Amino acid sequence: MAKEKKCGHPACNCTALNGDKYCSPYCHDAGKLTELACNCGHEGCAEEMAHEG
């Protein structure tokens, strides 16, 4: 069973799998940068941020 936790990028709402800290290379590269929206490209992540605003 895959171990799931929230992506380590503060603006991202995705799940990081298999013990990874980030859900995508984008989030890994962005690290702890403060952004208003995540651009990881996963469906639902950017959409969720758009609905919050």
CORZI-V689060 format. One record per residue. N is the residue number from 1. RES is the residue in three letters. SS is DSSP state (@ for helix, = for strand, . for the rest). OMEGA is omega in whole degrees, 0 to 359 (999 if undefined). D_FIRST is the distance of its C-alpha to the first C-alpha in Angstrom with 1 decimal. Layout:
# CORZI-V689060
N|RES|SS|OMEGA|D_FIRST, N|RES|SS|OMEGA|D_FIRST
This chain:
# CORZI-V689060
1|MET|.|181|0.0, 2|ALA|.|177|3.8, 3|LYS|.|184|6.4, 4|GLU|=|172|9.2, 5|LYS|=|180|12.9, 6|LYS|=|176|16.3, 7|CYS|.|182|17.8, 8|GLY|.|178|20.4, 9|HIS|.|186|23.3, 10|PRO|.|183|25.3, 11|ALA|.|185|26.3, 12|CYS|.|179|22.9, 13|ASN|.|184|21.0, 14|CYS|.|178|17.9, 15|THR|=|174|14.3, 16|ALA|=|184|13.5, 17|LEU|=|172|10.1, 18|ASN|.|177|8.7, 19|GLY|.|177|11.2, 20|ASP|.|178|14.1, 21|LYS|.|184|16.9, 22|TYR|.|183|18.0, 23|CYS|.|186|16.9, 24|SER|.|175|19.6, 25|PRO|@|178|22.5, 26|TYR|@|182|24.9, 27|CYS|@|176|23.3, 28|HIS|@|181|23.0, 29|ASP|@|180|26.7, 30|ALA|@|177|27.7, 31|GLY|.|183|26.1, 32|LYS|.|177|27.8, 33|LEU|.|176|30.5, 34|THR|.|179|31.6, 35|GLU|.|178|31.7, 36|LEU|.|180|32.5, 37|ALA|.|179|29.9, 38|CYS|.|178|26.9, 39|ASN|.|183|27.5, 40|CYS|.|179|24.0, 41|GLY|.|178|24.5, 42|HIS|.|180|21.4, 43|GLU|.|177|22.6, 44|GLY|.|183|23.2, 45|CYS|@|179|23.3, 46|ALA|@|179|27.0, 47|GLU|@|180|27.9, 48|GLU|@|178|26.7, 49|MET|@|181|28.9, 50|ALA|@|181|31.8, 51|HIS|@|180|31.7, 52|GLU|@|185|31.8, 53|GLY|.|999|35.0
